[in-house]
Amino acid sequence: MVKTGFLAGEHSRGRCFLREQRLFYGIAAGGSSLLCPAFALNLDRKPMQNRLIAPLRQFLYSALTLLVCLYMSWHALLSVDFFYGFWHDNVGIAENIAEMGPQNRYRQGFEDTERAERLAVFGEICRAISNGGEGLADIHYTGPSGQPVPLLHRAEIIHLQDVANLVTTTQTLKPWVVALWLGVVVLFLYRRWAFPGYRRLLWLYSGAIAIAVIAILSVGWVEIFYAAHRWVFPDDHQWFFYYQDSLMSTMMKAPDLFLYIGVTLLLLALLLFVLMHQALMTASRRRNTCAPPR
């Protein structure tokens, strides 16, 4: 009986000691909160801040990466004249020239030109708009009597000059976009921030995708294309041309060609995005496994 009472007493004292220990740590924690409220507040706020900031920096990274990929896609397609030869043969451009060329009110004989000359003329337009509009007035095709005929009339030249100015503006921004993108990527790797997964990317851009789909389904891509022209180009500059008034529109089967070029540009940019993003995620995983976090 004495042994049993002794063990019971020891057990009771042990429980009292545990209670006192818990009370001590509770007072210490409370004291630290009272003496340094910022300490306790930071413990609560840090996870919340991370949940708010992480999507924002992931959005910034993904948006800049997509912009860089769009620049790369633009230059890649520009180097092959946006596959104009393929579109000329397969989406009705050749047939449109044959039908509408003879009806042109300003120029004659374009319907009799060879395929190679049409591709060359389109290439000259691409190089002109990517060089500030230089050389637009010098683009010619071979007329019915073998003489060189200016392809573009004044209103067409003014419009393509506006396009060239827009291209120049976007190219002026390119070094800044690339520099900012490089800085963000370096920060992600240096700080070991997690690159967004594909589900997170879909979530980040779900709103923009939904708005684009609704807009296309409700008003159509042609109306969106025309609205963009009204917003971007000067009000007193003509940008809409009937086929009978413009060899430029005829040989591009406008606006159809711009849809094919736009889709190709976007698909190539998305492919480049996936390749670049995958490479960065792989580099990030290797870095995180090879060294302790900072």
C-alpha positions in Angstrom: 0.0 0.0 0.0 2.8 2.4 0.8 4.4 1.6 -2.6 1.1 2.3 -4.3 0.6 5.7 -2.5 4.2 6.6 -3.4 3.6 6.0 -7.1 0.4 7.9 -7.0 2.1 10.8 -5.4 4.8 10.9 -8.0 2.3 10.7 -10.8 0.3 13.6 -9.3 3.4 15.7 -9.0 4.3 14.9 -12.6 1.0 16.1 -13.8 1.4 19.3 -11.8 4.8 19.9 -13.3 3.4 19.5 -16.9 0.6 21.9 -16.1 3.1 24.4 -14.7 5.3 24.0 -17.8 2.4 24.6 -20.2 1.4 27.7 -18.1 5.0 29.0 -18.3 5.2 28.7 -22.1 1.7 30.1 -22.5 2.7 33.2 -20.4 5.9 33.5 -22.3 4.1 33.4 -25.6 1.5 35.9 -24.4 4.3 38.1 -23.0 6.1 38.1 -26.3 2.9 39.1 -28.1 2.4 41.9 -25.6 5.9 43.1 -25.5 6.4 42.7 -29.3 3.0 42.7 -31.0 4.6 42.9 -34.4 6.1 39.4 -33.8 2.8 37.7 -33.2 1.2 39.7 -36.0 3.8 38.7 -38.5 3.3 35.1 -37.6 -0.4 35.4 -38.5 0.1 37.7 -41.5 3.0 36.0 -43.3 0.9 33.0 -44.7 -1.8 35.4 -45.7 0.6 37.7 -47.5 2.2 34.7 -49.3 -1.2 33.6 -50.5 -1.9 37.1 -51.9 1.5 37.9 -53.3 2.4 34.5 -54.9 -0.5 34.7 -57.5 0.5 38.3 -58.3 4.1 37.5 -59.0 3.2 34.4 -60.9 0.8 36.4 -63.0 3.6 39.0 -63.7 6.0 36.2 -64.6 3.6 34.4 -67.0 2.4 37.6 -68.6 6.0 38.8 -69.3 6.9 35.3 -70.6 4.0 35.3 -72.9 4.9 38.8 -74.2 8.5 37.6 -74.8 7.2 34.5 -76.7 4.9 36.7 -78.8 8.0 38.8 -79.8 9.9 35.6 -80.7 6.9 34.3 -82.6 6.5 37.6 -84.5 10.2 37.6 -85.6 10.1 33.9 -86.6 7.0 34.4 -88.8 8.3 37.6 -90.2 11.4 35.8 -91.4 9.2 33.5 -93.6 6.7 36.3 -94.6 4.1 34.8 -92.3 3.8 31.7 -94.6 2.0 33.9 -97.2 2.8 31.3 -100.0 0.9 28.7 -98.1 -2.1 30.9 -97.5 -2.0 32.2 -101.1 -2.5 28.6 -102.3 -4.9 27.2 -99.7 -7.3 29.8 -98.3 -8.7 31.3 -101.5 -6.3 34.2 -102.0 -5.3 33.2 -105.5 -9.0 32.9 -106.4 -9.7 36.3 -104.8 -7.0 37.9 -106.9 -8.3 36.3 -110.1 -11.9 37.5 -109.4 -11.3 41.0 -107.9 -8.1 42.0 -109.7 -9.9 42.9 -112.9 -12.4 45.0 -111.0 -9.8 47.3 -109.4 -10.5 51.0 -110.1 -6.9 52.1 -109.7 -4.6 49.4 -111.0 -4.8 46.9 -113.8 -3.2 43.6 -114.6 -2.4 42.3 -111.1 -4.5 39.2 -111.7 -2.0 38.3 -114.5 1.0 38.3 -112.2 2.8 35.1 -111.3 2.7 33.5 -107.9 6.4 34.2 -107.2 5.9 38.0 -107.9 2.9 38.1 -105.5 5.0 36.5 -102.8 7.8 38.9 -103.5 5.5 41.9 -103.3 4.0 40.7 -100.0 7.5 40.2 -98.6 8.4 43.8 -99.5 5.3 45.0 -97.6 6.4 42.9 -94.5 9.9 44.4 -94.6 8.6 47.9 -95.1 6.3 47.8 -92.1 9.0 46.3 -90.0 11.4 49.2 -91.0 9.2 52.2 -90.1 7.4 52.2 -93.5 10.5 52.8 -95.5 10.0 51.7 -99.1 6.2 51.4 -99.2 5.9 53.8 -102.2 8.6 51.9 -104.1 6.8 48.5 -104.2 5.9 47.7 -107.8 4.5 44.8 -109.8 4.8 44.0 -113.5 2.0 45.6 -115.5 0.2 44.3 -118.6 2.8 45.9 -120.9 5.8 44.8 -118.8 6.2 48.2 -117.2 6.5 48.5 -113.4 3.2 49.6 -111.7 3.1 51.0 -108.2 1.2 48.5 -106.0 -0.2 51.0 -103.5 -2.1 54.2 -103.9 -1.9 57.1 -101.4 -4.6 55.9 -98.9 -3.1 52.4 -98.8 0.4 53.9 -98.1 -1.0 56.0 -95.3 -2.6 53.0 -93.7 0.4 50.8 -93.9 2.5 53.7 -92.5 0.2 53.7 -89.5 0.7 49.9 -89.2 4.5 50.5 -89.4 4.3 53.1 -86.7 2.5 50.7 -84.5 5.0 48.0 -85.1 7.8 50.4 -84.4 6.2 51.3 -81.0 5.9 47.6 -80.0 9.5 47.0 -81.0 10.7 50.0 -79.0 9.1 48.4 -75.9 10.8 45.1 -76.6 14.1 45.7 -74.8 12.3 46.9 -71.7 9.9 43.9 -71.7 12.8 41.4 -72.1 14.9 43.1 -69.4 11.9 43.1 -66.9 11.3 39.5 -67.8 14.9 38.5 -67.1 14.8 40.3 -63.8 11.6 38.5 -62.7 13.0 35.1 -63.8 16.3 35.7 -61.9 14.3 36.7 -58.8 12.2 33.5 -59.1 15.3 31.4 -59.3 17.3 33.3 -56.6 14.5 33.4 -54.1 13.4 29.9 -55.0 9.8 31.0 -55.6 7.6 28.3 -57.1 6.9 28.7 -60.8 3.1 28.4 -61.5 1.9 25.0 -62.7 -0.4 24.7 -65.7 -3.5 24.5 -63.6 -2.6 27.7 -61.8 -1.9 29.4 -65.1 -5.3 28.3 -66.3 -6.8 29.7 -63.2 -4.9 33.0 -63.5 -6.1 33.5 -67.1 -9.6 32.0 -66.8 -11.2 35.4 -66.7 -9.4 36.7 -69.8 -10.1 33.5 -71.7 -13.8 33.6 -70.7 -14.1 37.3 -71.8 -12.4 36.6 -75.2 -14.6 33.6 -75.9 -17.8 35.5 -75.0 -16.8 38.5 -77.1 -16.0 36.3 -80.1 -19.2 34.3 -79.8 -21.4 37.4 -79.2 -20.1 39.9 -81.8 -17.7 37.8 -84.0 -14.0 38.2 -84.6 -14.4 40.4 -87.6 -16.2 43.1 -85.6 -13.5 42.8 -82.9 -10.9 43.3 -85.6 -12.6 46.4 -87.0 -13.1 47.8 -83.4 -9.4 47.4 -82.8 -8.7 49.4 -86.0 -11.1 52.1 -84.8 -9.3 52.4 -81.5 -5.7 52.2 -82.7 -5.6 54.2 -85.9 -6.3 57.9 -86.5 -9.9 58.8 -87.2 -9.1 60.7 -90.4 -7.0 57.8 -91.9 -8.8 55.2 -94.0 -8.2 51.6 -92.9 -11.2 49.9 -94.5 -10.8 49.2 -98.3 -13.1 47.4 -100.7 -11.5 44.9 -102.9 -12.3 47.0 -105.9 -10.4 49.9 -104.5 -7.3 48.1 -103.1 -4.8 45.6 -104.4 -3.5 45.4 -100.8 -6.8 44.1 -99.5 -7.3 41.9 -102.6 -4.0 40.1 -102.3 -4.5 39.7 -98.5 -8.1 38.6 -98.8 -8.6 41.0 -95.9 -9.5 40.4 -93.1 -9.3 36.6 -93.6 -5.5 36.5 -93.9 -5.1 38.3 -90.6 -7.1 35.7 -88.8 -4.8 32.9 -90.1 -1.7 34.9 -89.3 -3.0 35.8 -85.8 -3.9 32.2 -84.9 -0.5 31.0 -86.2 1.3 33.8 -84.2 -0.6 32.8 -81.0 -0.1 29.1 -81.4 3.6 29.5 -82.0 3.9 31.8 -79.0 2.1 29.3 -76.8 4.4 26.5 -78.0 7.4 28.6 -77.1 5.8 29.5 -73.8 5.4 25.8 -72.9 9.0 25.0 -73.8 10.4 28.0 -72.0 8.2 27.5 -68.9 9.1 23.8 -68.7 12.8 24.6 -69.0 12.5 27.1 -66.1 10.5 24.8 -63.9 13.2 22.1 -64.5 16.0 24.5 -63.6 14.1 25.6 -60.5 13.6 22.1 -59.3 17.3 21.2 -59.8 18.4 24.4 -58.0 16.1 23.7 -55.0 17.3 20.1 -54.6 21.0 21.1 -54.9 21.2 23.9 -52.3 19.4 24.9 -49.1 16.8 27.6 -49.4 17.7 31.2 -48.7 
